[in-house]
Amino acid sequence: MAQNMNSGSDVPSRDEKELAVGITSFVSSDIPGFTCTIKQRYTDFLVNEILPNGTALHLQSDTVPSKTGKKQQHESKDHNEATQTGGSVVDEKSGVVPSKRQGPEDNDGLGDGETTPRKKARLDQAQAESSGNGTSPDGYETAASTAPNAQVSNKARKEEVLAGFPESDKTILHDIFGNATTSQILNLYASVVVHPERKPRDHPTVNSEIISEKAKRTEAHVAMRRIFVSKLETATVQDSPGVISIKAAPTKGPSGARGQPNGAHQRGKLGWNELGGEYLHFTLYKENKDTMEVLYYIASQLKVHIKNFQFAGTKDRRGVTVQRVAIFRVHADRVARLNSMARGWRVGDFEYQKHGLELGELDGNEFLLTLRDCHFQGEESLHHEKRVSLANRLIEAAAERFTTHGFLNYYGLQRFGTFSTGTHVIGQKMLKGDLEGAVDSILTYSDDMLPENQDASSSKKVPQDDINRADAIRSWRTTGQGNEAASKMPKRFQAESAIIHYLSKTDRKTNKPIQDKDWQGALMQISRNLRLMYVHAYQSFVWNTVAGKRWELHGDRAVEGDLVIVREKGETVAPKDDVDEDGEPIFHPAADDSAPSAEDTFTRARPLSKEEAESGKYNIFDIVLPLPGYDVSYPANIVGRFYEEFMASEAGGEMDPHNMRRSWKDVSLSGSYRKMMARPGKGFGFEVKSYVSEEEQMVETDLERIQKRGRMDADAGAADAESGTAGTNVEQVGDEQADQKIAVVLKLQLGSSQYATMALRELTKGGAINYRPDYSTR
């Protein structure tokens, strides 16, 4: 392995780092920016998921509600009667019937006026059967469901399901399968929704007409997978070429999850159907912690596998974030109890649902950002009030242009790692087959990071973990002793630890290395998501470079050959020119051809004709650019040729964008599409504030609101008396004008996979700088 290491004391500036990964242009370069510091405090960076219905998610309560399931929604009269007769009632916090020892009279389900769970179930069942409602206490349909009133009810429910089915999806199904088959598919779907308790074999199977074109069959499988997630599944009929069968999908939890059979429940507890579903959805609030860090802790306390958890996306560590999480077959009271031992996080807003969460199942994120120590062009020698006035004028002008013209949808610097060798360089070497070079790049460090080169008096502080990483790698390169290196390597550097451990294995008899040249084996020791991160970073690097070139060439005009997403503008059929050079329809790859990602949706793109580009129907916010892969189309203009030229160059990796298949599946890229431009969603706003101390918090977190509400509920009078002195009015802090600084609190909503740092870059013209803590090197 190569022994060369990065050295030198020159640390690249932010501008140099951006240029190195293709971030080059601004949309509104004529509008002045300003300088500021971001993430000085973790409460300066608040992130709340935007749910699919368009509302921002906030933590409302960290307790279990009194009515978590369907069967808990009883009238208070029933509750009081049960209490008066000594009956067992569902605990309002846990949803669990309190346990107690039973006497002999309970064994046959009878008692002296006492309503035991078993007796209550029998009474409920008898009452249900006598009334003909056709449902058992567990929510299952009984033989009574064949009664006419049950049939009418089921028919009405099916009609309700079909009425809410999106017209756009119906159109897609009609185009693929035709009217008759589509009608059968929709009826099957409605039956699955209305009868979730039925086994898949109890539902009919729908067979399509013969679809002779392979591309159209692929399109059919992809469309069905997207539209009917976890409800229906498709397969090609082996003895009938060209025919696709559509069946009800089996009900199952996430991979590796364990639980009781559907509807089964422990004695004394409500069944999953009664509660509302097998998945417990809850809101996770966290401060200055990684998503996985918190979920691993929760999993360890619940004694469940981490695979039981699902979420729409991970969130930044340095910030206060709120997101939705689902867990398979765990009761709310068990999760809520963990709040008593939570440090820097909370869970709440519990709800049982029939389905979990998918990656990307969100509409974006809402950001509440505090930009500190802001400085503006022309503020020199101005009095503080006039500086504030200037700040308001300049930010208002910048915000107006920002909301209308948007920003280039670049991948941010965090996509490319934090060390001198970017993750895209590692991915580039993996794609070229230089696996030794990829391993060497992962194990690269700078001499400046070594312990003996740390100067306590220097203004440039290095995180202790980075120092230990460099020391561990040097130790291994020098001695070849993996155990010694492992003792020094911080746990968070999983890739480095895995590679060193693998390459250091020796023969027990001879003590000689046995796999020190197995570079692919070493890379395979890294978790798959991390391996994919490297090659995706290369795709992002190419995308960034092309996006800047496209802006330089054509600006905000849609031009002939630009790519747009098929049917996004309400097209009912694919245009005639939606074909490749062989006359085949353009389609996106199947799910198992690319890594799971919120942006890896199964979409198709096509080039605009000259007439369409000039029609005014399409604008710059409709244009997409492909991430390189073997199953994407490239722009049919000079931008498409630039892909070929850049990727063939040394900087681009000397690769062919039309030849991205590799024998190693993990680095065989199918590609995807990304909107070239983005702009903030509804509710964009800002507020200019004055402050003196860096410890002042400008905004209120969800947890602080809950705690404040709790104090007010407990003692409203005392809370009111304290409110005049407890809070700090940042507008009036500081007696000396010279001590006052300016902060800008910014609220904006961005779509999923859009980077807040890139939005801030456009708004401030590169003036937003991440806060660097004064790290201890001892």
Residue, then its C-alpha position, 0 to 999 in steps of 0.5 A: m500500500a502507498q505510504n504517502m500522506n497529505s502534509g502541509s499546514d495550508v487549510p483550504s478556505r470555504d470557497e476553495k472547498e466549494l470550487a473543488v466539488g463543483i459549487t461555482s455559481f450564484v443565481s442572483s449575483d447582483i444582490p449583495g450578501f452579508t457575513c454571519t456565523i451559523k450553528q454557534r449554538y445547537t439551538d441556532f439550527l432548528v429543523n422540523e420535518i414537513l409531513p406529506n400533508g404539508t404541515a410542519l411537525h412539532l412535538q406537542s406532548d411527551t406523555v401517552p394520551s388517554k385514548t391511544g387505540k380504537k377500543q379505548q374510545h369509550e364514553s365516560k359513563d362506561h368508565n365510571e360504571a366499570t369503576q363502581t362495579g370493581g371492574s378492570v378498566v384500561d389504564e389511560k396512560s399505558g393502554v394496559v389492563p391492570s393485572k391482578r390475581q384471579g380467584p377460582e370463579d374467574n377460571d370459568g369466566l364468571g364472577d360475582g359482578e366482576t368484569t374480567p377481560r375474558k368475561k368482557a370479551r365473551l360479552d362483547q362477542a355475544q353482543a356483536e353477534s346478536s346485533g349482527n355487526g359482524t366483528s369480533p372484539d379483536g376487530y376481525e369479521t365474523a360469520a355475521s359479516t355476510a349479513p346484508n347490512a355488513q355487505v352494504s357497509n363494506k361496499a360503502r367503504k370500498e367506494e370511499v377508498l376508490a373515491g380518494f384514489p389519485e386521478s393521476d395514478k389512475t391515468i398511469l394505470h390506464d395507460i399501462f394496463g387498459n381500462a378493464t385490468t385497471s378496474q380489476i386492480l383498483n377493486l383488488y386494492a380497495s378489498v385489501v384496504v377494507h379487509p386488512e385481516r384477510k390473508p393474501r390468498d383470500h383475495p383474487t389475483v388479477n392477470s394483465e393482458i399480454i404486454s409484449e414490450k419489455a420496457k412497458r412491463t418494467e414500467a408496469h412493475v415500477a408504477m405498481r410498486r410506487i402506487f401500491v406500496s406494501k399493498l399489492e405486488t406484481a410478478t411475471v407469469q412464467d407460463s404466459p410470456g408478457v402477462i403480469s399477475i397482481k396479488a395482495a402483498p403479504t402483511k409483514g413487518p420490517s426486515g428482521a422484526r419479530g412479533q406476534p401474529n396479526g391481531a394476536h395480543q397478550r392477555g390484558k392488552l388490546g390487540w394491534n387491530e384494536l389499537g389501530g395498527e401494528y406500527l407505533h408512530f411517534t415524534l422524536y425530538k433531539e438536541n445535538k445528537d444523531t438520529m441513529e445514536v438516539l434510536y440505538y439507545i432506545a432499541s437497547q432499552l426496549k430490547v428490540h433490534i434496530k431494524n424494527f425502527q423506520f424513519a423518513g430521513t436522518k437529521d443533522r447532529r448539531g441542531v434541534t430536530v423533530q422527526r417522525v419515527a415508526i417502530f414495529r409492535v411496541h406499545a406506547d407506554r414502553v417507549a414513553r417511559l424512556n423519557s424519564m432517562a432521556r438526555g437531550w431527546r424526547v419522544g411523544d405524540f404516539e399513534y398506532q397505524k397499520h403501516g410504517l414509514e418509508l425513506g423519503e416519506l416527507d415533504g421536506n424540512e422547515f428550518l428556523l435558523t439563527l444567524r449570529d454576528c451579522h455584518f453588512q456592506g456599508e455599515e461601517s461607522l453607523h450607529h447601532e439603530k442604523r445598522v439594524s435599519l440597514a440590515n432590514r433593508l438589505i435582507e428584505a431585498a435579498a429575500e425577495r429575489f431569493t424567494t422568486h428566483g431561487f437557488l442552484n440545487y447544489y449538493g452541500l459540502q457535507r456530502f463530500g466529507t470533512f477530511s482533505t480527501g473528499t468522499h467523491v475522490i474515493g468513489q471515483k477510484m472505486l468506479k475506476g477499479d482502483l480499489e487499493g487507491a480507494v482504501d489508501s484514500i480512506l486511510t489518508y491523514s494530514d501530518d498537521m493532525l498528529p499529536e506532536n504537531q499540536d500547538a496549544s497557543s495556536s488559533k487553529k484547534v483540531p478536534q481530539d477525535d481527528i488527532n486520535r484518528a491520525d495517530a491510529i492510522r500512522s501507528w498501523r502503517t508503521t507497525g502493522q499492528g491492528n490491535e494497537a491502532a484499534s485502541k487509539m481509533p475513536k469509535r465513530f470512524q467505523a470505515e477506518s476501523a473495519i479496514i484496518h481490522y480486516l487487513s491486519k489478520t494474520d495466520r495463527k501459525t506463521n503470524k504473517p498477513i493473510q489478506d493484506k492485499d484483498w482491497q475489495g474484501a476490506l471495502m466490503q467490511i464497511s457498512r453498505n450505506l457507507r460504501l454507497m455514500y462514496v460512489h453517490a458522492y462522485q455522482s453528486f460531484v459530477w452533478n454539481t459541476v454540470a449544474g454550474k456549467r448549465w447555468e453559465l451557458h443558459g441561465d434561467r431559460a428552458v432550452e431545447g434538449d433540456l430534460v423534464i420529468v415525464r407527466e409532471k405537467g399533467e401529460t397523460v401519455a408519453p410524447k413521441d420523442d420520449v424514446d432513446e436512440d433505439g426507439e425504446p421508451i425511457f424508464h427509470p431502473a427498478a428499486d434493487d438497481s440503486a441505493p435507497s434514497a429519498e431522491d431515488t424515485f422511479t421517474r422518467a425524463r425526456p428532452l424538450s423539443k424546440e417548440e416546447a422550450e419556447s412555448g412558456k409552459y416549462n421554466i427553469f424550475d421544471i428542468v432536471l439534470p441526471l446523476p450519471g448512471y446506465d439507466v438515465s437519459y442525458p440532455a439532448n444538447i450541449v449540456g449532454r455533451f459536457y457530461e461526456e467531456f467532463m467525465a472523460s477528463e482527468a478531473g472527472g475520473e476518465m469515465d464514460p457516462h454511458n458505461m456505468r455498469r460494473s461487475w461489483k453491484d455496489v458500484s454499478l450505478s443506475g442513476s437518477y434525476r434531480k431538479m436543477m433549481a430550488r426555492p423556499g416553500k411557503g412561510f418564508g420570513f426573517e427577523v433582525k434582532s440585537y443581542v450582546s451575549e453569545e449565550e442568548q437564545m433567540v428562539e424557543t424549542d418545542l420542548e421548551r414550549i411543552q415545559k412552559r405549558g406544563r409549568m403554567d398548567a401547574d401554577a398559572g399565577a406563579a408562571d405569570a409572575e415569573s414570566g416578566t423576569a425569567g425571559t430575556n428580551v434580546e432587543q433591549v439587552g446591553d447598555e452599551q451600543a458598541d457591545q450590541k451585535i446583530a442576529v437574523v432569525l430566518k424561517l424557510q421550508l425546503g424540499s427533501s434532499q435540498y441543502a439549507t447550507m446551499a440556500l444560505r449560500e445564495l442568500t448571503k453570497g457565501g458569507a455564512i460560515n460554520y462556527r468552529p468550536d475551540y476544541s481541546t487538544r488534550 
